[in-house]
Amino acid sequence: MKNSIACVFPETLPDERFLLPLVQVFGQVVHMQAIENAPPEQRTATAFIQHCRQQGRLGAFTPVPLGDRRERFCALARDIRRRGDTYISQLSMTTLAGLGRRDYPEPHHAILTSLLRGADIQEQEKTELMLWQSRLMLELGEAYDIGQTELSDALRTIARRQDTLFAELCEEEENPFALPAAGQDDGPEADAILRHRLKAWTRLCFHGDRTAPGLLVSSHRTAIDLLQEVYEKRWRQSARLLAKIAIPVPDEDQETGWVNEPDGRHSPDLDRLLAEIAAAGSCLRFSDEHEQLLRAGLAQWSRAADCPPPVGSAKLELYSFPRASSTRLFSESFADAASSRPDGGEEGAGCVVGLLKMA
């Protein structure tokens, strides 16, 4: 039985494209929920996502519950869902100009003031306002994701109809025409939203010295680059690439039945190592034993990965940041929160972060 957990950031909604590879490696995949006991988002819940949730392969965590303020926040969240485009437009106008500079300081309460204008939420202490802002940013991110998913689905439907029409007209199965894929917007607006989502996710996840419930994994190269940039400046060394794990991915018709129940028989050493990292919230002091587990686990995985039909492929890259705890690295990289603790307090600790790359 696999005991390892992957904690996806900064997205808060499961995405089948990334869930499918991750459940090949980890026993469970978890996402943050800004609101405790929030019902699953039905518009993005595919059959495979529902299958994983039923089998306990997909979970959620809420690091800072709202408690008795939950209903008031939910009312605001519903308004965001109804007027998501308006809020995202406000967010973009507020942040795009300054995000071109890496050292741009976010205006105090700028986003919160813009989003909560007229929402009848009284001024509270700075920390509480920061947490509200973070939850709102994650809600905006979900609205953005849902919009991108709906756009991608619509474009795929148009592309299929186009292919059928061209095939009928040309009387051949293949044709050189294709529509561009959606959901891969790397422009300034997408980058601005990503940076604010990373900040919001970090503030909530690590609030009060909490740690993430699993090995931190992102699908954004930008996020890993920012971590590496801050790490090199702060710790005066480069991150280490631990491993590149090739993951076979089935097609849409195979996926639910192809993914077996989790077990560690195929790569027990790799699963043991990943489970230890996950149990420590991505933090681990790498020893000679861990190095041996990694080498043996990768060899086991390489042999096992050749067994299923390689319909598609993904790659999970694991990066090690020696001496840096996940709390400190993420806070200094994404939340503009430099720690006042001396390096000696974390000497020997290490953070491991994964980058999931789709072919």
C-alpha positions in Angstrom: 0.0 0.0 0.0 1.4 3.4 -1.0 1.7 5.8 1.9 3.1 8.8 0.0 1.1 12.0 -0.5 1.5 14.7 -3.2 0.3 18.2 -2.2 -0.5 20.2 -5.3 0.1 24.0 -5.3 -1.2 26.6 -5.9 -4.3 25.2 -7.6 -7.2 24.3 -5.3 -9.3 22.4 -7.8 -8.3 18.9 -9.0 -7.2 18.7 -12.7 -7.5 15.4 -14.4 -4.4 16.1 -16.6 -2.2 16.3 -13.5 -4.1 13.9 -11.2 -3.7 11.0 -13.6 0.2 11.0 -13.6 0.4 11.8 -9.9 -1.7 8.8 -8.8 0.7 6.5 -10.6 3.5 7.6 -8.2 1.7 8.7 -5.0 -0.9 6.9 -2.9 -2.9 10.1 -2.5 -3.1 13.6 -4.0 -4.3 16.5 -1.9 -5.4 20.1 -2.7 -6.0 23.0 -0.4 -9.5 24.2 0.4 -9.8 27.8 1.4 -13.2 27.1 3.0 -13.6 24.1 5.3 -16.2 21.4 4.3 -16.6 23.0 0.8 -18.5 20.8 -1.6 -16.6 19.5 -4.6 -16.8 21.7 -7.7 -19.1 19.7 -10.0 -18.2 21.7 -13.2 -14.7 20.3 -13.2 -15.5 16.8 -11.6 -14.8 14.3 -14.4 -15.5 10.6 -14.0 -11.9 9.9 -13.2 -11.7 12.6 -10.5 -14.9 11.2 -8.9 -13.3 7.7 -9.1 -10.2 8.9 -7.3 -12.2 10.7 -4.6 -14.3 7.6 -4.0 -11.2 5.4 -3.7 -9.5 7.8 -1.2 -6.9 8.7 -3.8 -7.9 12.4 -3.8 -8.3 14.6 -0.7 -8.4 18.1 0.6 -7.1 20.1 3.6 -8.0 23.4 5.1 -5.1 24.8 7.1 -6.9 27.8 8.6 -10.7 27.1 9.1 -13.0 30.1 9.1 -15.1 28.8 12.0 -18.0 31.1 12.8 -17.0 33.5 9.9 -17.6 30.7 7.3 -21.1 31.8 6.2 -20.1 35.4 5.7 -17.1 34.4 3.6 -19.2 31.9 1.6 -21.6 34.7 0.6 -18.7 36.7 -0.7 -17.3 33.6 -2.5 -20.7 33.0 -4.2 -20.6 36.6 -5.5 -17.1 35.9 -6.9 -18.4 32.9 -8.7 -21.3 34.9 -10.2 -19.0 37.7 -11.3 -15.7 36.0 -11.7 -14.7 37.8 -14.9 -15.3 41.2 -13.2 -13.2 40.3 -10.2 -10.4 38.9 -12.3 -10.4 42.0 -14.5 -10.1 44.1 -11.3 -7.2 42.0 -10.1 -5.4 42.2 -13.4 -5.7 46.0 -13.5 -4.5 46.3 -10.0 -1.4 44.1 -10.3 -0.2 43.7 -13.9 1.8 46.9 -14.1 3.9 46.2 -11.0 4.5 42.5 -11.5 6.9 43.2 -14.3 9.5 43.9 -11.5 10.5 41.1 -9.3 11.0 43.4 -6.2 7.6 45.1 -6.6 6.0 45.6 -3.2 2.3 44.9 -3.1 0.4 48.0 -2.0 -0.9 47.5 1.6 -4.4 46.0 1.3 -4.6 47.0 -2.4 -6.2 43.9 -3.7 -8.4 43.4 -0.6 -9.7 46.9 -0.7 -10.6 46.6 -4.4 -12.3 43.2 -4.0 -14.1 43.9 -0.7 -15.4 47.4 -1.6 -19.1 47.4 -0.7 -18.9 43.9 0.9 -19.7 45.1 4.4 -16.6 43.6 6.0 -15.2 45.7 8.8 -11.5 46.5 9.3 -9.8 43.8 11.3 -6.2 43.2 12.4 -3.6 42.9 9.7 -3.2 39.1 10.0 -6.9 38.4 9.7 -7.1 40.7 6.7 -4.2 38.9 5.1 -5.9 35.5 5.5 -9.2 36.8 4.1 -7.3 38.3 1.1 -5.5 34.9 0.6 -8.8 33.0 0.6 -10.3 35.5 -1.8 -7.3 35.1 -4.2 -7.7 31.3 -4.2 -11.4 31.7 -4.9 -10.5 34.0 -7.9 -8.0 31.4 -9.0 -10.7 28.7 -9.0 -13.0 31.0 -11.1 -10.1 31.5 -13.5 -9.4 27.7 -13.7 -13.1 27.0 -14.3 -13.2 29.6 -17.1 -10.1 28.1 -18.7 -11.5 24.6 -18.5 -14.7 25.6 -20.1 -12.8 27.4 -22.9 -10.6 24.4 -23.4 -13.6 22.1 -23.7 -15.3 24.4 -26.1 -12.2 24.6 -28.3 -11.7 20.8 -28.3 -15.3 20.4 -29.4 -14.8 22.9 -32.2 -11.5 21.2 -33.2 -13.2 17.8 -33.4 -16.0 19.2 -35.6 -13.4 20.9 -37.8 -11.4 17.7 -38.2 -14.5 15.8 -39.1 -15.5 18.4 -41.7 -12.1 18.5 -43.3 -11.9 14.7 -43.4 -15.3 14.6 -45.2 -14.2 17.4 -47.6 -10.8 16.0 -48.3 -11.8 12.3 -48.0 -8.8 11.5 -45.8 -8.3 10.9 -42.1 -5.5 13.3 -41.5 -5.3 17.0 -42.3 -2.8 19.8 -41.6 -5.3 22.1 -39.9 -5.6 22.4 -36.1 -6.7 24.9 -33.5 -4.3 26.1 -30.8 -4.7 24.3 -27.5 -6.3 26.3 -24.7 -5.4 26.6 -21.1 -1.7 27.3 -21.8 -1.7 31.1 -21.5 1.7 32.2 -20.4 1.1 35.9 -21.0 1.4 38.7 -18.4 -2.1 38.3 -17.0 -1.7 34.5 -16.4 1.7 35.2 -14.8 0.2 37.9 -12.5 -2.5 35.6 -11.3 -0.1 32.8 -10.7 2.2 34.9 -8.6 -0.7 36.1 -6.4 -2.1 32.6 -6.1 1.4 31.4 -4.9 1.4 34.2 -2.3 -2.1 33.4 -1.1 -1.5 29.6 -1.0 1.7 30.1 0.9 0.2 32.4 3.5 -2.6 30.0 4.3 -0.6 26.7 4.1 2.2 27.8 6.4 0.3 30.1 8.7 1.2 29.6 12.3 4.2 27.4 11.6 2.1 24.8 9.8 3.5 22.5 7.2 2.0 21.1 4.0 0.5 17.6 4.3 2.6 15.9 1.6 5.4 16.4 -0.9 4.9 19.7 -2.6 4.3 19.4 -6.4 3.5 22.1 -8.9 2.9 22.1 -12.7 4.3 25.6 -13.1 7.9 26.0 -14.2 7.7 29.6 -13.1 7.0 28.6 -9.5 10.1 26.3 -9.4 12.2 29.0 -11.0 11.2 31.5 -8.4 12.1 29.0 -5.6 15.5 28.4 -7.2 16.1 32.1 -7.6 15.4 33.0 -4.0 17.3 29.9 -2.8 20.4 30.8 -4.6 20.4 34.3 -3.3 19.5 33.4 0.3 21.4 30.2 0.8 24.3 30.9 -1.6 24.0 27.5 -3.4 22.0 25.9 -6.2 19.1 23.5 -5.8 19.9 19.9 -6.6 17.9 17.9 -9.2 17.3 14.6 -7.3 15.5 12.6 -10.0 13.5 12.6 -13.2 10.6 10.1 -13.0 9.0 9.2 -16.3 5.3 8.4 -15.9 3.3 6.5 -18.5 -0.2 8.1 -19.0 -3.1 6.2 -20.5 -5.6 7.8 -22.9 -9.1 9.1 -21.8 -10.9 5.8 -22.6 -8.5 3.7 -20.5 -7.8 5.9 -17.5 -10.3 4.8 -14.9 -9.7 1.1 -15.3 -6.0 1.4 -16.0 -5.1 2.9 -12.7 -4.9 0.1 -10.2 -5.4 0.3 -6.4 -2.2 1.8 -4.8 0.5 -0.7 -3.7 4.2 -0.4 -3.3 5.2 -3.7 -4.8 6.6 -2.2 -8.1 8.8 0.5 -6.5 8.8 0.0 -2.7 12.0 1.9 -2.1 10.9 4.9 -4.0 7.5 4.9 -2.3 9.2 4.6 1.1 11.4 7.7 0.3 8.5 9.7 -1.0 6.4 8.7 2.1 9.1 10.0 4.4 9.4 13.3 2.6 5.6 13.6 2.5 5.3 12.9 6.3 7.8 15.7 7.0 5.9 18.2 4.9 8.4 18.1 2.1 11.3 18.6 4.6 13.9 15.9 4.9 17.5 15.7 6.0 19.0 13.6 3.2 21.3 10.8 4.5 23.2 8.0 2.8 20.3 5.7 3.4 18.0 8.1 1.5 20.4 8.2 -1.4 20.4 4.4 -1.5 16.6 4.3 -1.4 16.5 6.9 -4.2 18.8 4.9 -6.5 17.1 1.6 -5.8 13.6 3.1 -6.1 14.4 4.7 -9.5 15.7 1.4 -10.8 12.6 -0.4 -9.7 10.4 2.3 -11.2 12.2 2.2 -14.5 11.6 -1.5 -14.8 7.9 -1.3 -13.7 7.1 1.7 -16.0 7.9 -0.3 -19.1 5.1 -2.7 -18.3 1.9 -0.6 -19.1 1.4 0.5 -22.6 3.1 4.0 -22.9 0.2 5.8 -24.5 1.4 9.1 -23.3 4.1 10.4 -20.9 4.7 12.8 -18.1 7.8 13.6 -16.1 8.1 14.4 -12.4 11.3 16.2 -11.5 12.3 16.3 -7.8 14.4 19.2 -6.6 16.2 19.3 -3.3 16.9 22.6 -1.4 19.4 21.7 1.3 19.2 23.6 4.6 16.0 25.3 3.7 12.7 24.3 5.3 9.6 24.4 3.1 8.1 27.0 5.4 11.0 29.4 5.1 11.7 28.8 1.4 8.1 29.3 0.4 7.6 32.3 2.6 10.6 34.1 1.3 10.0 33.1 -2.3 6.3 33.9 -2.6 5.0 35.7 0.4 7.6 38.5 0.9 8.1 37.3 4.4 11.8 37.1 5.3 12.4 35.0 8.4 14.1 36.6 11.4 15.4 33.2 12.6 19.1 32.5 12.1 20.2 29.8 9.6 21.5 27.7 12.5 18.0 26.9 13.6 17.4 25.0 10.4 20.9 23.6 9.7 20.6 20.2 8.2 16.9 20.5 7.2 16.1 20.2 3.5 13.1 20.9 1.3 12.0 18.7 -1.6 9.7 20.1 -4.3 8.3 18.4 -7.4 7.7 19.8 -10.9 5.2 17.8 -13.0 5.8 18.3 -16.7 3.3 17.0 -19.3 4.6 15.9 -22.7 
